[in-house]
Amino acid sequence: MSVQKIVTSSNTTARESHSSPRGQQPTELQDTEVLASGLCAAVGIVAAIIIRQILVVAGINDYVVAPLLTYTGLAVSATLLAWLLWFGH
């Protein structure tokens, strides 16, 4: 058996085992995961907006050093918490 044939056959096997065929439709589970991720992200964004409004009313918003970073971190934290509460086992 030639080296060329061995290399070609091993590359084909590795390629087939690690990738899905082109044009394959996403499964129902993948669609559900995308929808759930978007829903959790929306919950996180809304939670960050609500927390910001509470901080503005309390007068703490003036003392936030990096508001963009702070509220983005709050949104990410709320998103991960929502994901954990809904889908954590």
N, C-alpha and C positions, 0 to 999 in steps of 0.2 A: 504494500500500500504506500502510495507516495505521500510526502509531507504536505503537499498542496491539498490533497483530498482530505487528510486528517484535519488540517486547520480549517478548511471550508466547512466540514461537517460539524466540528465543535463550535464554530461561530454561529452556525445556523441554529443549533440546539440552544445555545445561550441566549440568542436573540429571541427565539420563540418563547422561552420560559420567562423572560423578564419584561415582555412588552405585550400589549394587547393589539389585535389586528386593527388597522385603520378602518374608520367608518363604523366601528362598533358603537351601538347605541348605549347610552348610560342605563344602568339598571334602575329599578324603582327605588332601591335602597340608596343609591348615589343621589338621586333626585331628592329624596327625603332628607338626606344629610345636608345638602346644599340649602334646602328650604329651612331646616332647623338652624343652620349656621346664620343665615340671614335674619331669622327671627330673634335669635339670641343677640346678634349685633344690634338690631333695632332696640331691643330691651336695654342693652348697655348704653346706647346713645341717649335714649329717653331718661334713663336713670342719671346719667351725667348731667343732663340739662336740669333735671329736678334738683339734684344736689347743688348745682351752681346757683339756682334761684334761691335755695335755702341759705347758702353762704352769702349771697348778696343781701338778703333781708336781714341776716344776722350781723352784717357789717364785716365779715371775715374776708370777703372777696378782695378788699383793698390790700390785705397782707399776703396774698398769694404771690409768690415770687415769680414763678413761671406758669402762668395760667394755661397756656396751650398744652404744656407737658402735664400739668396737674389734672386737667379735665380729660385729656386723652387717656391718662393712666386710670382715672376713675371709670371711664367708659369701658376700657379693656377689662378692668377688674369686675365690673358689673356683668359684662358679657360672659366672662369665664365662670362667674358665680351662677348665672342663669343656666349655662350649659351643664354645670355640675349638678345643680338642683333638678333639672329636667332629665338628664341622661346619665348621671352618675349612678353607679351600682354599688 
